[in-house]
Structures are given as C-alpha cells and as structure tokens.
Amino acid sequence: MPDQFNPQTAHDSVRALQWVGEALRVLDQRKLPGSIEYEDFDSACGVAEAIRSMRVRGAPAIGIAAAYGVVLAARKRHEQNPDTWKTLIGQDLDRLAASRPTAVNLFWALERMRKIIDTGGNEPAALLAAALAIHEDDIAANRRMGELGAQLLKGASGVLTHCNTGSLATGGYGTALGVIRSAWAAGLKQVYACETRPWLQGARLTLWELDQDRIPARLIADSAAAWLMRSGKVQWVIVGADRIAANGDTANKIGTYSHAVNARHHGLKFMVVAPTSTIDWETPSGEAIAIEERDHKELLSDHFLRPGSVVDAWNPVFDTTPAGLIDAIVTERGVVLNPSAANLRELKA
C-alpha cells in the first residue's frame, strides 16, 4: 500500500515552471528523461519561444507561462517608456498569443492579464501578483480535481492515461495525472500510460513524473490500448484537455479520440480532467476548435526528407472527442457526468 496521503506533499515533487524574481525558469521537457535542464527566460519573446518549441507544454502550464511572459513584457516596456508602455505591450501579447493555437488556457490567461493592464494603474507590479495567483490557483485546483476524480475511481483496479497531464503540464500536481496521484494514494493498483507519439509525452514525461514520485506504472504502445481494454485490466481511461467546447466536446492530444471510441466499445468509463479555464464558452462544439498541425519532419525519417522523395506526412497534434463518448468531466468546481451544453453550463460562474 502507498504511504498515507498528505495532499500538500505526497506524490507531488515536480515543478516545471518557477518564478525566480527577474525571469521564468523553465524545465526543458524536450530533454527529459535523459537530461534535467532548466533555462531562464527574461522576456516575453523568450517565453513565447519556450511555448512554441514545446519546452513548455500542457494547456495549464502554457497559460501560466504566458502570464509570466506578460509580467516580463510589462517590466521591459515600462522601463522603455512609462507613459506609453500599455500601448507598446500589445505586440508582446500578440506574440504570446501566437505561440500555440489550440490551448484555450493561453488566451484565458492573456485576457486576464490584459484586463489588469487596461484597468490598473500605471505600474506593472499588479501583473506579477496576478501571475503568481494564476500559478497558485492552478495547483490548488489540481488538488481539488484529484480528490473529486479519485472518488469516481473507487473500486477500479487499473487506469489508462494518454499524453502527460501532470506537474509538467500544469503549475503542479496535475489534472488527469493528479487524479491518478490521489487515486494511487487511496489504493489504486495499476497505472498504464500510452507512449503518445510522435513526441512520446507518455513514455518520456508521464513515466518520468511517476518514477519521481515512486508510483509504479506500465508503458504500452499507443496501438496496444484497445487490446489492453479488452483484457479487463483497466476500468477507466483518464485524460486531460487543451480546450473544452461549450457542449462538452473536448480537444486533447492526438489519439484521445481513438481511446474514447475504444473505451465505449469495451465498456470502460472515460474521464476528462481540466480546470474550468479550459472551457471555451465561446466555442459551441468541437467542430469549431482549431486543430494545430506541426511540421511533417517530426514524423518522417531523414531518408524520406531527401530531395526527390514522393512521400509526405500529416501531423495533427490534437483531435476532438465528442461529448457523447465522455462519461465525466472533472473540474475544480465539480464533476459533470454525461456532459452536454446544458449541464456543463452549471459550472459557469
């Protein structure tokens, strides 16, 4: 059995984003698990590049990083011209907004910071307080989601997760992986993680996080998921989200939709775990969610990149899962079972 659970300390040792006073310190997730390397970014341009290059990844973490990016931009613009900094910072906000198109937390955080710029005084100090609050609130929300999600897992012996939804993808503790952390402390027996191609976020990042916190896990190839479900070894599939439409359709890492279809076929439950900041109330359904496509070079070997090759690759990095395939959406404000536009609205403040 795991040690007695202390929600403030147990199974929660990883922090990928750290504010160090004059810069945002970022754990470069591209180099895990082989190398643990941090890099300091002291400008909005640098933070935007850290997001674009996937040093920072995961919807909540992207939003947190962007908030700190606004702080850095405000300081620099205010130093340049204390009278016009609120106008000058607009281009920095645009650069941060363009870093990744799918994760709604990015735009939620930028809008929250923009309101402070528009309504606050002429000093940028209030922006740092807001960024720190966004970071701290995310950790608290994740712990709350962990508690709520773990209650749904009572009686389950095994779960499957996809991509990375832990401390590396958030301010700390995690969304779907936060539920798994809480469930493990309550007696969950087995955790399976998909490798999550092509960036291998499951194989590299989720396993690394669980290893750091001494939670045993078993890796499977993405293509083995349906066979695992058929075996009866898992009862739930638990994933995060980069954007949730107003009707409950969910955008998440490519491959999530396949897991949802397979889970429904095999009689498993499917859980999405995300803070309410991930819900895009202005997007009516998954059909309206922009799906990011990345460079085909991420998929093709050098052999097929040579001049004269006639093959190419299609590289969408997200897909959308219809609400009808989702059994529960877990947020810090509560759990929505069998999500729809009507019952999801109950979470709206």
CORQUIJO-V853918 format. One record per pair of residues at least 6 apart in sequence whose C-alpha atoms are under 8 Angstrom apart, sorted by the first residue. I is the first residue (numbers start at 1). GAP is how many residues later the second one is. If there is no record, write none. Layout:
# CORQUIJO-V853918
i=I gap=GAP
i=I gap=GAP
This chain:
# CORQUIJO-V853918
i=1 gap=186
i=2 gap=182
i=2 gap=183
i=2 gap=184
i=2 gap=185
i=3 gap=182
i=4 gap=181
i=5 gap=177
i=5 gap=180
i=5 gap=181
i=7 gap=136
i=7 gap=175
i=10 gap=203
i=11 gap=162
i=11 gap=170
i=11 gap=202
i=11 gap=203
i=11 gap=204
i=12 gap=155
i=12 gap=160
i=12 gap=161
i=12 gap=201
i=13 gap=199
i=13 gap=200
i=14 gap=153
i=14 gap=154
i=14 gap=158
i=14 gap=159
i=14 gap=195
i=14 gap=198
i=15 gap=152
i=15 gap=153
i=15 gap=156
i=15 gap=157
i=16 gap=9
i=16 gap=10
i=16 gap=11
i=16 gap=151
i=16 gap=152
i=16 gap=153
i=16 gap=155
i=16 gap=156
i=17 gap=7
i=17 gap=8
i=17 gap=9
i=17 gap=10
i=17 gap=44
i=17 gap=48
i=17 gap=154
i=18 gap=6
i=18 gap=7
i=18 gap=8
i=19 gap=6
i=19 gap=49
i=22 gap=20
i=22 gap=50
i=23 gap=17
i=23 gap=18
i=23 gap=19
i=23 gap=20
i=23 gap=49
i=24 gap=16
i=24 gap=17
i=24 gap=18
i=24 gap=23
i=24 gap=41
i=24 gap=44
i=24 gap=45
i=25 gap=13
i=25 gap=14
i=25 gap=15
i=25 gap=16
i=26 gap=12
i=26 gap=13
i=26 gap=14
i=26 gap=15
i=26 gap=29
i=26 gap=30
i=27 gap=9
i=27 gap=10
i=27 gap=11
i=27 gap=12
i=27 gap=28
i=27 gap=29
i=28 gap=8
i=28 gap=9
i=28 gap=10
i=28 gap=11
i=28 gap=27
i=28 gap=28
i=29 gap=25
i=29 gap=26
i=29 gap=27
i=29 gap=28
i=29 gap=139
i=29 gap=176
i=30 gap=24
i=30 gap=25
i=31 gap=6
i=32 gap=172
i=32 gap=173
i=32 gap=176
i=33 gap=171
i=33 gap=172
i=33 gap=175
i=41 gap=6
i=42 gap=30
i=43 gap=26
i=43 gap=29
i=43 gap=30
i=43 gap=33
i=44 gap=22
i=44 gap=25
i=44 gap=26
i=44 gap=28
i=44 gap=29
i=44 gap=48
i=44 gap=51
i=44 gap=52
i=45 gap=24
i=45 gap=47
i=45 gap=50
i=45 gap=51
i=47 gap=18
i=47 gap=19
i=47 gap=22
i=47 gap=49
i=48 gap=18
i=48 gap=21
i=48 gap=47
i=48 gap=48
i=48 gap=51
i=49 gap=50
i=50 gap=6
i=51 gap=6
i=51 gap=11
i=51 gap=14
i=51 gap=48
i=51 gap=49
i=52 gap=47
i=52 gap=48
i=56 gap=6
i=56 gap=9
i=56 gap=113
i=57 gap=111
i=57 gap=112
i=58 gap=45
i=58 gap=106
i=58 gap=107
i=58 gap=110
i=58 gap=111
i=58 gap=112
i=58 gap=184
i=59 gap=44
i=59 gap=45
i=59 gap=46
i=59 gap=47
i=59 gap=110
i=59 gap=111
i=59 gap=182
i=59 gap=183
i=59 gap=219
i=60 gap=45
i=60 gap=46
i=60 gap=78
i=60 gap=109
i=60 gap=110
i=60 gap=111
i=60 gap=218
i=61 gap=107
i=61 gap=108
i=61 gap=109
i=61 gap=110
i=62 gap=41
i=62 gap=43
i=62 gap=44
i=62 gap=107
i=62 gap=108
i=63 gap=42
i=63 gap=43
i=63 gap=44
i=63 gap=45
i=63 gap=46
i=63 gap=47
i=64 gap=42
i=64 gap=45
i=64 gap=67
i=64 gap=70
i=64 gap=71
i=64 gap=106
i=64 gap=107
i=66 gap=30
i=66 gap=40
i=66 gap=43
i=66 gap=44
i=67 gap=42
i=67 gap=43
i=67 gap=46
i=67 gap=63
i=67 gap=64
i=67 gap=67
i=68 gap=60
i=68 gap=63
i=69 gap=27
i=70 gap=22
i=70 gap=23
i=70 gap=40
i=70 gap=43
i=70 gap=57
i=71 gap=53
i=71 gap=56
i=71 gap=57
i=71 gap=60
i=73 gap=16
i=73 gap=19
i=74 gap=11
i=74 gap=12
i=74 gap=15
i=74 gap=50
i=75 gap=49
i=77 gap=8
i=77 gap=9
i=77 gap=11
i=77 gap=12
i=78 gap=6
i=78 gap=7
i=78 gap=8
i=78 gap=45
i=78 gap=46
i=82 gap=40
i=83 gap=39
i=86 gap=31
i=86 gap=32
i=93 gap=17
i=97 gap=9
i=97 gap=10
i=97 gap=13
i=100 gap=6
i=100 gap=192
i=101 gap=189
i=101 gap=190
i=101 gap=191
i=102 gap=140
i=102 gap=141
i=102 gap=187
i=102 gap=188
i=102 gap=189
i=102 gap=190
i=103 gap=139
i=103 gap=140
i=103 gap=175
i=104 gap=138
i=104 gap=139
i=104 gap=173
i=104 gap=174
i=104 gap=175
i=104 gap=176
i=105 gap=137
i=105 gap=138
i=105 gap=172
i=105 gap=173
i=108 gap=169
i=109 gap=25
i=113 gap=14
i=113 gap=17
i=113 gap=18
i=116 gap=10
i=116 gap=11
i=117 gap=7
i=117 gap=10
i=120 gap=6
i=135 gap=36
i=136 gap=35
i=138 gap=32
i=138 gap=33
i=138 gap=34
i=138 gap=137
i=139 gap=31
i=139 gap=32
i=139 gap=33
i=139 gap=34
i=139 gap=35
i=141 gap=134
i=141 gap=190
i=141 gap=191
i=142 gap=30
i=142 gap=31
i=142 gap=32
i=142 gap=33
i=142 gap=36
i=142 gap=133
i=142 gap=190
i=143 gap=30
i=143 gap=31
i=143 gap=35
i=144 gap=188
i=145 gap=30
i=145 gap=33
i=145 gap=34
i=145 gap=128
i=145 gap=129
i=145 gap=130
i=145 gap=185
i=145 gap=186
i=145 gap=187
i=145 gap=189
i=146 gap=29
i=146 gap=30
i=146 gap=32
i=146 gap=33
i=146 gap=34
i=146 gap=35
i=146 gap=36
i=146 gap=37
i=147 gap=32
i=147 gap=35
i=148 gap=31
i=148 gap=182
i=148 gap=186
i=148 gap=187
i=149 gap=30
i=149 gap=34
i=149 gap=124
i=149 gap=181
i=149 gap=186
i=150 gap=29
i=150 gap=30
i=150 gap=32
i=150 gap=33
i=150 gap=36
i=151 gap=32
i=153 gap=30
i=153 gap=83
i=156 gap=32
i=156 gap=78
i=156 gap=79
i=156 gap=80
i=157 gap=31
i=157 gap=32
i=157 gap=33
i=157 gap=76
i=157 gap=77
i=157 gap=78
i=158 gap=30
i=158 gap=31
i=158 gap=32
i=158 gap=33
i=158 gap=34
i=158 gap=75
i=158 gap=76
i=158 gap=77
i=158 gap=78
i=159 gap=31
i=159 gap=32
i=159 gap=33
i=159 gap=74
i=159 gap=75
i=159 gap=76
i=159 gap=77
i=159 gap=78
i=159 gap=79
i=160 gap=31
i=160 gap=32
i=160 gap=33
i=160 gap=34
i=160 gap=74
i=160 gap=76
i=160 gap=77
i=160 gap=78
i=161 gap=15
i=161 gap=16
i=161 gap=30
i=161 gap=31
i=161 gap=32
i=161 gap=33
i=161 gap=76
i=161 gap=77
i=161 gap=78
i=162 gap=31
i=162 gap=32
i=162 gap=33
i=162 gap=34
i=162 gap=40
i=162 gap=76
i=162 gap=77
i=162 gap=91
i=162 gap=93
i=162 gap=94
i=163 gap=30
i=163 gap=31
i=163 gap=32
i=163 gap=33
i=163 gap=37
i=163 gap=38
i=163 gap=39
i=163 gap=43
i=163 gap=76
i=163 gap=90
i=164 gap=13
i=164 gap=37
i=164 gap=38
i=164 gap=41
i=164 gap=42
i=165 gap=9
i=165 gap=10
i=165 gap=11
i=165 gap=12
i=165 gap=13
i=165 gap=41
i=165 gap=74
i=165 gap=75
i=166 gap=6
i=166 gap=7
i=166 gap=8
i=166 gap=9
i=166 gap=10
i=166 gap=11
i=166 gap=12
i=166 gap=40
i=166 gap=43
i=167 gap=6
i=167 gap=7
i=167 gap=42
i=168 gap=6
i=168 gap=37
i=168 gap=41
i=173 gap=8
i=175 gap=65
i=175 gap=98
i=175 gap=99
i=175 gap=100
i=176 gap=62
i=176 gap=63
i=176 gap=64
i=176 gap=96
i=176 gap=97
i=176 gap=98
i=179 gap=94
i=180 gap=11
i=181 gap=34
i=184 gap=31
i=190 gap=26
i=190 gap=27
i=190 gap=28
i=191 gap=25
i=191 gap=26
i=191 gap=27
i=192 gap=25
i=192 gap=26
i=192 gap=27
i=192 gap=28
i=193 gap=9
i=193 gap=10
i=193 gap=13
i=193 gap=14
i=193 gap=24
i=193 gap=25
i=193 gap=26
i=193 gap=27
i=194 gap=8
i=194 gap=9
i=194 gap=25
i=194 gap=26
i=194 gap=27
i=194 gap=28
i=194 gap=31
i=195 gap=6
i=195 gap=7
i=195 gap=8
i=195 gap=9
i=195 gap=24
i=195 gap=25
i=195 gap=26
i=195 gap=27
i=196 gap=6
i=196 gap=7
i=196 gap=25
i=196 gap=26
i=196 gap=59
i=197 gap=25
i=198 gap=100
i=198 gap=101
i=202 gap=17
i=203 gap=16
i=207 gap=10
i=207 gap=12
i=210 gap=6
i=210 gap=7
i=222 gap=33
i=225 gap=34
i=226 gap=33
i=226 gap=36
i=226 gap=37
i=228 gap=6
i=229 gap=6
i=229 gap=33
i=229 gap=34
i=229 gap=37
i=229 gap=39
i=230 gap=36
i=234 gap=34
i=235 gap=33
i=235 gap=34
i=236 gap=32
i=236 gap=33
i=236 gap=34
i=236 gap=35
i=237 gap=22
i=237 gap=23
i=237 gap=26
i=237 gap=31
i=237 gap=32
i=237 gap=33
i=237 gap=34
i=238 gap=32
i=238 gap=33
i=238 gap=34
i=238 gap=35
i=239 gap=13
i=239 gap=17
i=239 gap=32
i=239 gap=33
i=239 gap=34
i=240 gap=12
i=240 gap=32
i=240 gap=33
i=240 gap=34
i=241 gap=9
i=241 gap=10
i=241 gap=11
i=241 gap=12
i=241 gap=31
i=241 gap=32
i=241 gap=33
i=241 gap=37
i=242 gap=8
i=242 gap=9
i=242 gap=10
i=242 gap=11
i=242 gap=36
i=243 gap=7
i=243 gap=8
i=243 gap=9
i=243 gap=35
i=243 gap=36
i=243 gap=37
i=243 gap=46
i=244 gap=6
i=244 gap=7
i=244 gap=34
i=244 gap=35
i=244 gap=36
i=244 gap=42
i=245 gap=34
i=245 gap=35
i=245 gap=36
i=245 gap=37
i=245 gap=38
i=245 gap=39
i=245 gap=40
i=245 gap=41
i=245 gap=44
i=246 gap=33
i=246 gap=34
i=246 gap=35
i=246 gap=36
i=246 gap=37
i=246 gap=38
i=246 gap=39
i=246 gap=94
i=246 gap=95
i=246 gap=98
i=246 gap=99
i=247 gap=37
i=247 gap=38
i=247 gap=76
i=247 gap=92
i=247 gap=93
i=247 gap=94
i=247 gap=95
i=247 gap=97
i=248 gap=37
i=248 gap=74
i=248 gap=75
i=248 gap=91
i=248 gap=92
i=248 gap=93
i=248 gap=96
i=249 gap=36
i=249 gap=37
i=249 gap=71
i=249 gap=72
i=249 gap=73
i=249 gap=74
i=250 gap=36
i=250 gap=70
i=250 gap=71
i=250 gap=72
i=250 gap=73
i=251 gap=35
i=251 gap=38
i=251 gap=67
i=251 gap=68
i=251 gap=69
i=251 gap=70
i=252 gap=66
i=252 gap=67
i=252 gap=68
i=252 gap=69
i=253 gap=64
i=253 gap=65
i=253 gap=66
i=254 gap=62
i=254 gap=63
i=254 gap=64
i=254 gap=65
i=255 gap=63
i=255 gap=64
i=256 gap=63
i=256 gap=64
i=256 gap=65
i=257 gap=62
i=257 gap=63
i=257 gap=64
i=260 gap=10
i=260 gap=61
i=260 gap=65
i=260 gap=66
i=261 gap=64
i=263 gap=6
i=263 gap=7
i=264 gap=6
i=264 gap=61
i=269 gap=57
i=269 gap=58
i=270 gap=55
i=270 gap=56
i=270 gap=57
i=270 gap=58
i=271 gap=55
i=271 gap=56
i=271 gap=57
i=271 gap=58
i=271 gap=59
i=272 gap=54
i=272 gap=56
i=272 gap=57
i=272 gap=58
i=273 gap=56
i=273 gap=57
i=273 gap=58
i=274 gap=55
i=274 gap=56
i=274 gap=57
i=274 gap=58
i=275 gap=55
i=275 gap=56
i=275 gap=57
i=276 gap=55
i=276 gap=56
i=276 gap=57
i=276 gap=71
i=283 gap=6
i=286 gap=34
i=286 gap=35
i=286 gap=36
i=291 gap=25
i=291 gap=26
i=291 gap=27
i=291 gap=28
i=292 gap=24
i=292 gap=25
i=292 gap=26
i=293 gap=21
i=293 gap=22
i=293 gap=23
i=293 gap=24
i=293 gap=25
i=294 gap=21
i=294 gap=22
i=294 gap=23
i=295 gap=20
i=296 gap=16
i=296 gap=17
i=296 gap=18
i=296 gap=19
i=297 gap=8
i=297 gap=16
i=298 gap=17
i=299 gap=14
i=299 gap=16
i=300 gap=12
i=300 gap=13
i=304 gap=6
i=304 gap=7
i=304 gap=8
i=323 gap=15
i=323 gap=16
i=323 gap=17
i=324 gap=14
i=324 gap=15
i=326 gap=12
i=326 gap=13
i=327 gap=10
i=327 gap=11
i=327 gap=12
i=328 gap=7
i=328 gap=8
i=328 gap=9
i=328 gap=10
i=328 gap=11
i=329 gap=6
i=329 gap=7
i=329 gap=8
i=329 gap=9
i=329 gap=10
i=330 gap=6
i=333 gap=14
i=334 gap=13
i=336 gap=7
i=336 gap=8
